[in-house]
Amino acid sequence: MDINNTDEQEVLETPETEVDEEETTEEEDESSSEEESEVDERDQKIAELERKNKQLFERVKKQPAQSDLSQNDLIAIMKADVHEEDITEVTDYAKLKGLSVKEALNSSVVKAILSERKEERTSAGATNTSGSKKAPAKVSSDRLLSDAREGKMPESDQDIQRLLDAQIELKRNKRK
């Protein structure tokens, strides 16, 4: 019977091993399914965050640009007739000194800067070197004759006629 008893033990041990392998496989399946569900949850959270981010971006994009200036500051700038290019100068000075824009406009420093820039703009407009062209000066008859002797012929019809008249006048004066 001892032999039988040993066989029973062997038989008993074999199924237990198979059960352990089945449990291990089930545990692996459960852990892999848990990992997959965690990955799916993370993917869903990421997709949700990306969607919210896009919505926020669209909302911000649709909003008009907001100025740091209050209505009182804007009114003060308009009343002081501050040029567009000088507004940042005034607001920067006000922030630097911890003043309101109205107080900054009343300071001597800002007044000096604004008057200097206004003067620069008016002088730049007065000199306006690039826009206007001067009418060509009328060339004298003597100049036309000397240029013709050097081989430089006038370009306009009027100057050519004046050159001919000057040559005729020169020949008449030589005959006398």
Stockholm file with secondary structure:
# STOCKHOLM 1.0

chainA/1-176         MDINNTDEQEVLETPETEVDEEETTEEEDESSSEEESEVDERDQKIAELERKNKQLFERVKKQPAQSDLSQNDLIAIMKADVHEEDITEVTDYAKLKGLSVKEALNSSVVKAILSERKEERTSAGATNTSGSKKAPAKVSSDRLLSDAREGKMPESDQDIQRLLDAQIELKRNKRK
#=GR chainA/1-176 SS CHHHHHHHHHHHHHHHHHHHHHHHHHHHHHHHHHHHHHHHHHHHHHHHHHHHHHHHHHHHHHSCCCCSCCHHHHHHHHHTTCCHHHHHHHHHHHHHHTCCHHHHHHSHHHHHHHHHHHHHHHHHHHHCTTTCCCCCCCCCHHHHHHHHHTTCCCSSHHHHHHHHHHHHHHHHHHHC
#=GC SS_cons         CHHHHHHHHHHHHHHHHHHHHHHHHHHHHHHHHHHHHHHHHHHHHHHHHHHHHHHHHHHHHHSCCCCSCCHHHHHHHHHTTCCHHHHHHHHHHHHHHTCCHHHHHHSHHHHHHHHHHHHHHHHHHHHCTTTCCCCCCCCCHHHHHHHHHTTCCCSSHHHHHHHHHHHHHHHHHHHC
//
